[in-house]
Amino acid sequence: MKKVGILGGTFNPIHFGHLRAAEEIREELRLDKVIFIPSGIPPHRAASEIVSFAHRYEMVKLAIAHNSFFTISDIEGQRAGKSYTVDTLKLLKKEIEAKFYFIIGLDAFLEIDTWKSPKELFTLTHFVVMPRIGFKQEEILAPLRKIFSEEIKRKGDVFILPTGNCVYFCPIFSLNISATHIRRLLAEGKSIRYLVPKEVADYIYRKGLYRRGNGKEKDLS
């Protein structure tokens, strides 16, 4: 059965940090492909902070165009209402026969017990956690113990759950890039070169995204 990575996010905008993380994890876990899923209406973010789904989808599409292992899904943009991961995964399971590996940052994973139907989530997919510097693997257990009363086994960097799925601890070389910083630079009319792919930067400038007031951003292509 194929092994498919799932990388969801607002991608507001997508940047090299997202792309490098997906590539390292794909290689480390020998995934057959990674599906990028831009969120529709994220339940934990204010809609006013995010450009339209159409813009974010197009930027991701441009960013991954040259990697044959990467693909994109508009599954969350097609659904009405808030985009809950558990609902997305259930729909994907109907469409794709594969083992799923949901790629997630540590900060988000530590709050996973607050997500919709967290126990069901762990029946649908493995999780791949990208830690931060100074992180101790044992921290992964805190949210899991809130969800499961049964014993969670551990084998090296892998936590084996009562559902039969696993949580993989997967350190990567983290690029210190954030979408928040990119948006701030754009609002100030500063360069975002080397933070996002050129195609994404060109799209942002062409569409006038993330600018402040009526000033026109500099086209740095």
Secondary structure, 3 states (H helix, E strand, C coil): CEEEEEEEECCCCCCHHHHHHHHHHHHHHCCCEEEEEECCCCCCCCHHHCCCHHHHHHHHHHHHCCCCCEEECCCCCCCCCCCCHHHHHHHHHHHCCEEEEEEEEHHHHCCHHHCCCHHHHHHHCEEEEECCCCCCHHHHHHHHHHHCCCCCEEECCEEECCCCCEEEECCCCCCCCCHHHHHHHHHCCCCCECCECHHHHHHHHHHCCCCCCCCCCCCCC
